[in-house]
Amino acid sequence: MSKTNFKNIAKKVIETEIQSLKKLKNNLDKSFNTAVETILNCKNGKVIISGVGKSGIIAKKISSTLSSVGTPSFFVDANSCSHGDLGRITSNDVLILISFSGETSELKNIIQYASRNKKITLIGIVSKKKSLLYKASDVKILMPDVKEAGPGGIVPTSSTIMQLSIGDALAIATMKHKKFKFEDILELIRKMMDVVKSTGGLFTILWHQEALLMKKGRIYIEILKMLSNEECFVGNASSICKWWMSRKNTTAKMKKQGDKWICSIRNAPESMVVEVHHKNVENLKNLSLLQLKC
C-alpha cells in the first residue's frame, strides 16, 4: 500500500463539512421558527418523520432525539407507505420529510397523501427549491447548496451533516421551550413502566456495564433508586434475547456490525424497543441488564 496521508484526507473532509454548517447557519430564516412552533403546537396529533436512503437514516435519528427530549415521535418507512403504512399518518399530525432532491419517488405518495389531507402539516427539509417536496410543504426548510466531501461529490456527506444539524436544532429548540429537564426524563420512564405493568410485559433497561460500575451520570443512579422497590432481576444479553423470542411476533438477536456487536429487539411495543452497542462480544455477553418483571 502506497503511503497515503489519511490524516490530511480526514481534515479536508471535516473542513468541507464545517463550511457547509457555517453556510447553513447563515441561511437560517424564519421558516425554522415556524417549524419549531408547528411541532410545539402539535397537541392532538403525532410528529412523524420519514426519508429515503441516507436521509432516512438521518430521519430515524432525529425522531429518536425528539422522543428523548419530550416530543413523542416515530419514523415511518417511505417504502412501507406504499403498502398500507400511510394509515399511520392521520389528521392533526405533523409530518417531516427529509430529502436532498425533494423528488425521491418513494416520497411522492406520502407528499400527495399529505397534500390531500389539509389537516396534516408538512415540513419539508430539502435542498432543491424547484422540487415537488419544497413546493408541497407547508413549512419549507431549504438547505443551502454545498460541496460534498469526497471525489466527484457523489457521496452524501455535507448534505447529511446539515440535515442532522437541523434535526438536532429542532429538538433542542423544542426542549428549551418546554423547559424539559432531567426530572422529566425520569417521569417518562415512570410512565413507560406504568404502561408495561398495566398491559403485561417486561420493562428492560440496557446500559454499558462500565458506565454503571463507574456511576457516570445521575440517570443511572436515579433509575436504580426508582426501581429499588420493584421486582427486578439482573440477566445478560443472551437471556434478554431468549425472553423476547418467546413473545409472539417479536424477534431478538445479537449480530456483528462493523466492529460492534448489537443486541436488538424488534416488533415490541414502542416503549420496549431497545438496542445496545458494544465493541467487544465478550463484554456484550456479560453485559449487565436490569429488567422489571410484570
HUNOR-V546789 format. One record per residue. N is the residue number from 0. RES is the residue in one letter. PHI is phi in whole degrees, 0 to 359 (* if undefined). PSI is psi in whole degrees, -180 to 180 (NA if undefined). NEAR is the number of other ideal C-beta (glycine too) atoms within 12 Angstrom. Layout:
# HUNOR-V546789
n:N res:RES phi:PHI psi:PSI near:NEAR
n:N res:RES phi:PHI psi:PSI near:NEAR
This chain:
# HUNOR-V546789
n:0 res:M phi:* psi:129 near:4
n:1 res:S phi:291 psi:155 near:5
n:2 res:K phi:284 psi:103 near:7
n:3 res:T phi:252 psi:135 near:9
n:4 res:N phi:276 psi:87 near:10
n:5 res:F phi:294 psi:-29 near:12
n:6 res:K phi:297 psi:-41 near:11
n:7 res:N phi:294 psi:-37 near:12
n:8 res:I phi:299 psi:-46 near:15
n:9 res:A phi:300 psi:-43 near:15
n:10 res:K phi:298 psi:-39 near:14
n:11 res:K phi:293 psi:-41 near:20
n:12 res:V phi:298 psi:-49 near:23
n:13 res:I phi:297 psi:-41 near:18
n:14 res:E phi:296 psi:-41 near:18
n:15 res:T phi:300 psi:-42 near:26
n:16 res:E phi:288 psi:-34 near:30
n:17 res:I phi:299 psi:-43 near:22
n:18 res:Q phi:296 psi:-35 near:23
n:19 res:S phi:293 psi:-38 near:34
n:20 res:L phi:291 psi:-36 near:29
n:21 res:K phi:297 psi:-40 near:19
n:22 res:K phi:293 psi:-40 near:24
n:23 res:L phi:299 psi:-45 near:33
n:24 res:K phi:302 psi:-44 near:19
n:25 res:N phi:286 psi:-19 near:12
n:26 res:N phi:262 psi:-3 near:23
n:27 res:L phi:299 psi:136 near:25
n:28 res:D phi:228 psi:-167 near:16
n:29 res:K phi:294 psi:-15 near:13
n:30 res:S phi:296 psi:-28 near:25
n:31 res:F phi:293 psi:-44 near:29
n:32 res:N phi:302 psi:-42 near:19
n:33 res:T phi:297 psi:-39 near:24
n:34 res:A phi:297 psi:-44 near:38
n:35 res:V phi:297 psi:-45 near:33
n:36 res:E phi:297 psi:-37 near:21
n:37 res:T phi:296 psi:-44 near:33
n:38 res:I phi:295 psi:-44 near:42
n:39 res:L phi:297 psi:-33 near:25
n:40 res:N phi:274 psi:2 near:19
n:41 res:C phi:279 psi:86 near:28
n:42 res:K phi:264 psi:-36 near:14
n:43 res:N phi:251 psi:9 near:13
n:44 res:G phi:228 psi:-162 near:24
n:45 res:K phi:238 psi:155 near:29
n:46 res:V phi:259 psi:114 near:42
n:47 res:I phi:242 psi:136 near:43
n:48 res:I phi:233 psi:142 near:47
n:49 res:S phi:212 psi:160 near:49
n:50 res:G phi:187 psi:173 near:43
n:51 res:V phi:235 psi:144 near:34
n:52 res:G phi:66 psi:-135 near:26
n:53 res:K phi:299 psi:-37 near:27
n:54 res:S phi:296 psi:-32 near:39
n:55 res:G phi:293 psi:-39 near:31
n:56 res:I phi:296 psi:-43 near:23
n:57 res:I phi:298 psi:-41 near:35
n:58 res:A phi:299 psi:-41 near:41
n:59 res:K phi:298 psi:-43 near:32
n:60 res:K phi:295 psi:-43 near:29
n:61 res:I phi:297 psi:-43 near:42
n:62 res:S phi:300 psi:-44 near:35
n:63 res:S phi:297 psi:-42 near:26
n:64 res:T phi:295 psi:-45 near:30
n:65 res:L phi:302 psi:-45 near:38
n:66 res:S phi:298 psi:-34 near:29
n:67 res:S phi:281 psi:-11 near:23
n:68 res:V phi:239 psi:28 near:31
n:69 res:G phi:99 psi:6 near:29
n:70 res:T phi:241 psi:95 near:39
n:71 res:P phi:306 psi:132 near:27
n:72 res:S phi:207 psi:156 near:34
n:73 res:F phi:215 psi:157 near:28
n:74 res:F phi:266 psi:137 near:37
n:75 res:V phi:242 psi:133 near:39
n:76 res:D phi:285 psi:124 near:27
n:77 res:A phi:298 psi:-38 near:36
n:78 res:N phi:296 psi:-40 near:21
n:79 res:S phi:292 psi:-24 near:20
n:80 res:C phi:295 psi:-22 near:32
n:81 res:S phi:279 psi:-3 near:21
n:82 res:H phi:231 psi:34 near:14
n:83 res:G phi:114 psi:-19 near:13
n:84 res:D phi:285 psi:-5 near:22
n:85 res:L phi:298 psi:-23 near:29
n:86 res:G phi:295 psi:-15 near:16
n:87 res:R phi:284 psi:-16 near:24
n:88 res:I phi:258 psi:119 near:38
n:89 res:T phi:227 psi:179 near:20
n:90 res:S phi:304 psi:146 near:18
n:91 res:N phi:77 psi:2 near:20
n:92 res:D phi:280 psi:154 near:35
n:93 res:V phi:254 psi:120 near:43
n:94 res:L phi:251 psi:120 near:49
n:95 res:I phi:252 psi:117 near:51
n:96 res:L phi:250 psi:132 near:53
n:97 res:I phi:243 psi:126 near:48
n:98 res:S phi:201 psi:138 near:45
n:99 res:F phi:290 psi:-53 near:38
n:100 res:S phi:278 psi:-30 near:29
n:101 res:G phi:75 psi:8 near:34
n:102 res:E phi:236 psi:13 near:24
n:103 res:T phi:302 psi:127 near:32
n:104 res:S phi:301 psi:-37 near:20
n:105 res:E phi:295 psi:-24 near:27
n:106 res:L phi:272 psi:-14 near:45
n:107 res:K phi:299 psi:-42 near:26
n:108 res:N phi:298 psi:-40 near:27
n:109 res:I phi:294 psi:-43 near:44
n:110 res:I phi:299 psi:-46 near:36
n:111 res:Q phi:296 psi:-40 near:21
n:112 res:Y phi:296 psi:-45 near:30
n:113 res:A phi:294 psi:-36 near:36
n:114 res:S phi:293 psi:-33 near:25
n:115 res:R phi:286 psi:-32 near:16
n:116 res:N phi:262 psi:101 near:22
n:117 res:K phi:291 psi:-10 near:12
n:118 res:K phi:268 psi:2 near:19
n:119 res:I phi:261 psi:125 near:34
n:120 res:T phi:266 psi:121 near:35
n:121 res:L phi:259 psi:120 near:41
n:122 res:I phi:256 psi:121 near:42
n:123 res:G phi:254 psi:127 near:47
n:124 res:I phi:250 psi:105 near:44
n:125 res:V phi:211 psi:156 near:40
n:126 res:S phi:255 psi:-8 near:36
n:127 res:K phi:244 psi:116 near:24
n:128 res:K phi:291 psi:-27 near:21
n:129 res:K phi:269 psi:7 near:13
n:130 res:S phi:282 psi:163 near:26
n:131 res:L phi:299 psi:-43 near:27
n:132 res:L phi:296 psi:-45 near:45
n:133 res:Y phi:299 psi:-47 near:30
n:134 res:K phi:294 psi:-35 near:19
n:135 res:A phi:276 psi:-17 near:29
n:136 res:S phi:287 psi:140 near:36
n:137 res:D phi:284 psi:-35 near:29
n:138 res:V phi:237 psi:122 near:34
n:139 res:K phi:249 psi:115 near:30
n:140 res:I phi:252 psi:106 near:41
n:141 res:L phi:266 psi:120 near:32
n:142 res:M phi:282 psi:136 near:42
n:143 res:P phi:291 psi:158 near:27
n:144 res:D phi:285 psi:120 near:19
n:145 res:V phi:228 psi:167 near:30
n:146 res:K phi:272 psi:128 near:25
n:147 res:E phi:282 psi:146 near:25
n:148 res:A phi:285 psi:150 near:27
n:149 res:G phi:102 psi:160 near:18
n:150 res:P phi:300 psi:129 near:12
n:151 res:G phi:75 psi:-5 near:9
n:152 res:G phi:62 psi:30 near:17
n:153 res:I phi:270 psi:-14 near:12
n:154 res:V phi:260 psi:125 near:20
n:155 res:P phi:297 psi:112 near:31
n:156 res:T phi:228 psi:-71 near:30
n:157 res:S phi:298 psi:-39 near:35
n:158 res:S phi:294 psi:-40 near:41
n:159 res:T phi:285 psi:-32 near:35
n:160 res:I phi:299 psi:-40 near:33
n:161 res:M phi:294 psi:-42 near:41
n:162 res:Q phi:300 psi:-45 near:43
n:163 res:L phi:297 psi:-41 near:33
n:164 res:S phi:295 psi:-42 near:34
n:165 res:I phi:297 psi:-42 near:43
n:166 res:G phi:298 psi:-44 near:43
n:167 res:D phi:297 psi:-40 near:24
n:168 res:A phi:296 psi:-41 near:28
n:169 res:L phi:298 psi:-44 near:43
n:170 res:A phi:295 psi:-46 near:34
n:171 res:I phi:291 psi:-37 near:24
n:172 res:A phi:297 psi:-45 near:28
n:173 res:T phi:292 psi:-37 near:35
n:174 res:M phi:299 psi:-46 near:26
n:175 res:K phi:292 psi:-37 near:17
n:176 res:H phi:295 psi:-39 near:19
n:177 res:K phi:281 psi:-7 near:19
n:178 res:K phi:55 psi:43 near:12
n:179 res:F phi:291 psi:125 near:25
n:180 res:K phi:239 psi:176 near:15
n:181 res:F phi:306 psi:-43 near:19
n:182 res:E phi:296 psi:-30 near:16
n:183 res:D phi:292 psi:-34 near:19
n:184 res:I phi:298 psi:-44 near:24
n:185 res:L phi:296 psi:-36 near:23
n:186 res:E phi:294 psi:-38 near:17
n:187 res:L phi:298 psi:-41 near:25
n:188 res:I phi:296 psi:-40 near:30
n:189 res:R phi:299 psi:-42 near:23
n:190 res:K phi:295 psi:-41 near:19
n:191 res:M phi:299 psi:-42 near:32
n:192 res:M phi:299 psi:-42 near:32
n:193 res:D phi:297 psi:-41 near:19
n:194 res:V phi:298 psi:-47 near:20
n:195 res:V phi:296 psi:-41 near:26
n:196 res:K phi:293 psi:-33 near:21
n:197 res:S phi:279 psi:-27 near:14
n:198 res:T phi:258 psi:-13 near:16
n:199 res:G phi:90 psi:143 near:14
n:200 res:G phi:142 psi:-158 near:29
n:201 res:L phi:223 psi:123 near:36
n:202 res:F phi:270 psi:123 near:38
n:203 res:T phi:238 psi:130 near:42
n:204 res:I phi:241 psi:127 near:34
n:205 res:L phi:242 psi:139 near:35
n:206 res:W phi:207 psi:164 near:30
n:207 res:H phi:289 psi:135 near:26
n:208 res:Q phi:301 psi:-41 near:26
n:209 res:E phi:294 psi:-33 near:17
n:210 res:A phi:294 psi:-38 near:21
n:211 res:L phi:291 psi:-45 near:22
n:212 res:L phi:294 psi:-36 near:14
n:213 res:M phi:277 psi:-5 near:12
n:214 res:K phi:54 psi:42 near:16
n:215 res:K phi:279 psi:126 near:14
n:216 res:G phi:89 psi:134 near:16
n:217 res:R phi:295 psi:-28 near:16
n:218 res:I phi:303 psi:-42 near:23
n:219 res:Y phi:296 psi:-46 near:27
n:220 res:I phi:297 psi:-44 near:19
n:221 res:E phi:293 psi:-37 near:20
n:222 res:I phi:295 psi:-42 near:31
n:223 res:L phi:299 psi:-41 near:24
n:224 res:K phi:297 psi:-42 near:15
n:225 res:M phi:295 psi:-34 near:28
n:226 res:L phi:268 psi:-1 near:27
n:227 res:S phi:297 psi:-25 near:13
n:228 res:N phi:264 psi:5 near:10
n:229 res:E phi:259 psi:164 near:24
n:230 res:E phi:276 psi:103 near:15
n:231 res:C phi:237 psi:161 near:23
n:232 res:F phi:213 psi:157 near:19
n:233 res:V phi:254 psi:131 near:23
n:234 res:G phi:227 psi:-170 near:26
n:235 res:N phi:243 psi:175 near:26
n:236 res:A phi:300 psi:-36 near:39
n:237 res:S phi:296 psi:-42 near:21
n:238 res:S phi:293 psi:-34 near:24
n:239 res:I phi:298 psi:-47 near:38
n:240 res:C phi:301 psi:-44 near:33
n:241 res:K phi:298 psi:-42 near:20
n:242 res:W phi:297 psi:-47 near:28
n:243 res:W phi:293 psi:-34 near:34
n:244 res:M phi:296 psi:-22 near:20
n:245 res:S phi:281 psi:-12 near:16
n:246 res:R phi:275 psi:141 near:22
n:247 res:K phi:297 psi:133 near:10
n:248 res:N phi:63 psi:14 near:13
n:249 res:T phi:249 psi:138 near:24
n:250 res:T phi:242 psi:147 near:20
n:251 res:A phi:215 psi:138 near:32
n:252 res:K phi:200 psi:161 near:21
n:253 res:M phi:248 psi:132 near:29
n:254 res:K phi:216 psi:157 near:19
n:255 res:K phi:267 psi:134 near:17
n:256 res:Q phi:225 psi:104 near:17
n:257 res:G phi:67 psi:-127 near:9
n:258 res:D phi:262 psi:13 near:11
n:259 res:K phi:242 psi:152 near:20
n:260 res:W phi:253 psi:136 near:27
n:261 res:I phi:239 psi:129 near:26
n:262 res:C phi:258 psi:112 near:39
n:263 res:S phi:233 psi:150 near:28
n:264 res:I phi:232 psi:130 near:33
n:265 res:R phi:233 psi:154 near:22
n:266 res:N phi:67 psi:20 near:16
n:267 res:A phi:271 psi:165 near:28
n:268 res:P phi:306 psi:148 near:24
n:269 res:E phi:306 psi:-37 near:21
n:270 res:S phi:290 psi:-10 near:29
n:271 res:M phi:246 psi:5 near:32
n:272 res:V phi:283 psi:122 near:27
n:273 res:V phi:227 psi:155 near:32
n:274 res:E phi:209 psi:138 near:28
n:275 res:V phi:229 psi:138 near:31
n:276 res:H phi:248 psi:141 near:25
n:277 res:H phi:206 psi:136 near:30
n:278 res:K phi:287 psi:-29 near:18
n:279 res:N phi:249 psi:121 near:17
n:280 res:V phi:297 psi:-36 near:21
n:281 res:E phi:295 psi:-41 near:13
n:282 res:N phi:296 psi:-37 near:22
n:283 res:L phi:296 psi:-44 near:31
n:284 res:K phi:297 psi:-29 near:22
n:285 res:N phi:259 psi:10 near:21
n:286 res:L phi:298 psi:131 near:37
n:287 res:S phi:283 psi:130 near:29
n:288 res:L phi:234 psi:143 near:34
n:289 res:L phi:245 psi:128 near:31
n:290 res:Q phi:235 psi:148 near:29
n:291 res:L phi:251 psi:116 near:33
n:292 res:K phi:283 psi:139 near:20
n:293 res:C phi:236 psi:NA near:23
